[in-house]
Amino acid sequence: MVRSWVQDKDIKLFRVFYELARAGGFQQAQVSLNISQSSLSTSVSQLETRVGMRLCNRGHAGFSLTDDGQSLFMEISVLFKAMENFSTNLATKKAEISGKLAIGILENSVTHPDQRIIQSLAELQDIAPDVELSVYTAGALELETRVLDGRLHGAIGLFPHRIDSLEYQPLFDEEHRLYCSVENPLSEGTWSIKDLSRHRYVSRDYVDEIEGLEPPDAFKSGASSRHMEGLILLLRTHKYFGYLPDHAARPWIDRALLAEVDAPNTIRTGKFLLTMRREKHRSRPLLALVDLLSLARAKG
């Protein structure tokens, strides 16, 4: 499978570097970006590491772009101009879009801190107020089934496999960490993967098969649940540990019912995807939502 080099975090770094180059220095860019100089410097260093090039000179001699930095700045300028044109072209379609749009959303994702789905749905109503929108929540496998049989125009979630008749587009990332009951011994101290292999692991069924979310091979599943509520219920028996998305665990941590397991090298990251049937002609409402989600992803 071909992967895109540019990720969500890269777009954010591009924007920081773009504003820095336009401002002509760190002090000036701090004002336009409204961030501290240390945060700005860290972002530039991260981008330099990411692209494998020194992008600017900074020090007693003052600020200046290197040749590589100037080249990257020009490329980023072209990218952002294309995004601006994209927004303009999308706005001109406002009066043309109407009809029904049925979208599926992965269950228990409403608390996800990334607001791009919500923002895109809101913007769709702004540019196409005549669209009749319906939202259905379910597990990933049911969502894919409903997209395949036409009950849904598209669906957003974490999907374990790639079905040939469906198209998948990346949207944003979701971090999963290990959690257990506060009464489980794993709630205190630091544990190695070898240590954890001696304890009961609860699997979230198909989620453990998703690229980026695979648990360490040493973990031995003692229970499983396809649904988040079942997983949390098992964790609260004090007998198991398992993965949860950070946003799903937060309410239980705030209520002092769950705790994060401190275990190095166990954080996992999955990617939320938009899936649709592979077809030449799609409805205007669906095309508009796809455009809005793509623009939201590009903006970071």
N, C-alpha and C positions, 0 to 999 in steps of 0.2 A: 504494500500500500504506500502510495506517495504521500509524504507529509509536507505540510507548509512550514517553511523555515520561520516565517514571521508569526509570533504568538501575541496574545493580548498584551502581555507585559512589554513586548517590544514597541508596540504602538505608543504606549505611555512614555517609554524612554525616548522614542523619536520626538514626541511633542516637547519634552523637556529640552532636548538638544536643539531642536528647531528654534524655540524661544530664546535659548542662550545665544545661539548664533545671530539671531536677529537683534538681540539687545546689545551684543558686542562686549559682553563681560558678565562675570558672576554677580556682581553687586547690582547691576541694572536688571538682570534676569530675575533676581530674588523678588523684585517688586511685581513684575508682570506675572510670575508664577505663584507668588504668595507662599513661598517655602523658604526654609532656612538655607544658609549657604552650605552647611554640612550635608543636608538632604540633597541639595542640587549637585554637590560634588560627588556624592555617593552614586546618584543616578547616572552621571556622566561616566564614572568609572565602570559601572555595571554595563553600560552600552559599549564602552571600549572593549571590555572583556568579551561581550557578546559578539561583536563584529570582528574582533581580533586586530584592531587598528588603534593607533593613537590619534585622537580626533582634534585635540586642541593643546596649545601651549598655555600654561598658567604658572605664574610665579612672579618674581620681582620685575621681569621684563614686560609684564603685562599679558593680556589675553590675546590670543590669535588662533585661528583655525589652521590645522595642518592641511596639506594637500588632500589627504584622505578625508579629513573633516569637511573641507569645502565640497568635495565630491559627494559625500553623504548628505550634506545639507541640500544640495541641488536635487538629489534624488527624493529626499523627504518633501521638498517643496512641491515637486511634481505630484507626489502621492496625495498631499493635503489639498492641492488644487483639484485633483480628480474627485476627492471626497466632497469638496464644495460643489463642484458641478453636478455630482450625483444627487446631492440634496436639492439643488435647484430644479433638476429634471424631474425628480420625484414630486416636488410640490406642484408642478404643472399638471399632474395627473389627477388632481383632487376631484374634479367634476366628473371624471370618467369611471370611478370605482363604485360599484354597488353589488348587492347580492349577499349570499350567506357564506360564512367562514366558520368551520368547525375545527377547533384546535385542541389537541390533547397535551396535557402537562403532567409530568411525573408527580405522583402523589408525594406529599410531605415536602414539597419544594417551595411552598409559599413563603417560608421563613428564610430562604436563601438571601444573603446580603446583596448579591448582584441584582440590580434593579432593571437590567436591560430588557427583560421580557415584559415587565409591567410598563416600562416607558414606551416600548415599541407598540404595545397594544393600545396605550393611551394616544400615541401619535397617529395610529391608524384611524382611530375614531375622529381625530382632528382633521385629517386630510380626506377621510371617506366616511362622513357621518351616516350615510345610507347603508353601510355594511351591517348586516345582522350577525353579530358575533356570538358563538357559543363555545364554552370551555368545558372540557371533560378531563377529569383526573383519574389516573389508574397507574398500575405498575407498567414497567417498560414493555413486557411481552404482550400485554393486552393492547397497549397503545399501538405497537407495530401491527398487530392483527387488524385493528380498526382502520389504520391507514391503508393497509393492503386491500381491505374489502370495500373501501370508499366511505365508510362511516365518518372518518376524519380526513380533512384535507392535508393535515400535517400534525406532527407531534414533537414535543421537546422533552428530552430526558437523557438518562444514561443508558446506553444500549449495548448489550454484551456481544452481539454479533453484527455482521454486515450482510443484509439480505440483498441479493442481486437486483431485485425489482424495485428497491428503495434507494433513494439518494440521501446522503448524510452530509450536513454542513456543521462545522464546529461553531460554538457560540461562546462559552466561557468555561472556566475550570471550577472544580469543587474539591476541597480538601477533606479527607477522611482521616480520623485519628482513632486510636484505641481508647475504649472506655470500659468501666466496670462499675459495679455498685460501690458506694462509699464503705460498705461493710466487707467488701472483698479485700483480702490481703494485698492485692495488686494495686490498690488505691494509694499505697504509701511506698516510698522508696523508688529506686531506679532498677529496671529489669532489662536483662538482655533477651534476645530472641530465643536463646537456648533455655533461659529461665522460663519464658512464657510457654515454651513447648510442653512443659510439665503441667500446665493448667488447661482448663476446658475453654475451647474457643467456640464462639457461636458464629456461624456463617450466615451471610445474608443471601444465600442461594445464588442466583445468577449474577449478582453484583460482584461477587468474588472472581468472576470470569472476565470482567470488563478490563480492558487494557489500562494499565496505570493503577488499578485498584486491587490487583492480585495480592493476597496476603503472603507472608513468608512461607516457604514450603514446609518449614518445621512445625507450623501450627497444625494441631490436630482437632478437627471439628467434632464437637460433642453434641451439637444441636444446630438447628438452622431455622430461618424464617425468611420468607420471600418479602414480607412487609415490615416496614419500619416499626410499627407498634408492637408486633410480635417480637422483634429483636430487642426492643427496649424492655419489654416485659421479662424476657429471659435474663437480660443483664441485671434486672432488679431482684432476681432470685438470689443474688450474691454468689452464684455458682459459676458464672461465665464472664469472659471478657470478649470484646468484639469491636468492629469498626462502625463508626457513625459519622455522618457529615457534621462538621463543627456546629453549623446553625441548628441542626436537629438536637444535638446534645446540650446546647446552651441552656434551655429552660430547665432541664433536669439537674444541671450543675448548679444553677442559681437556687434551686430548691434543696440543694445538698443531698440529692438522691443518687447522682452519678458523679464519677471523678475520672479525669483523664489518666491513663496508664502512662507513666514516664518510661518510655522505651526508645532509645536511639534507633534511627534508621527504620522506623516503622510508619512514618507518615506517608499516605498515598494520595495521589491526585488523579481524578477522573475528569473527563471533558463532557459537558452538556452538549448535545447535538440536536439539530433540527432535522427531522426526517420527513420525506415526502415521496410519493410514487414517482418513478421515472416515467415521464410522459412529455410529449412535445407541447401540449397546450394545457396551461394551468389557468385557474380562475384569476381574475384581476385582484380580488381581495387577498388571495394567497401570495401572488407576486408582490403586492405592495408590502405585505408583512415581511416577506423574505428580504426585500430591499431595506426595510427599516431595521431589521435585526442585523443585516450585514453592515449597515452604516453604524449602528450602535457598537458592534464589535470592533470596527475600524477605529472608532473614536476612543475605545477603551473605556 
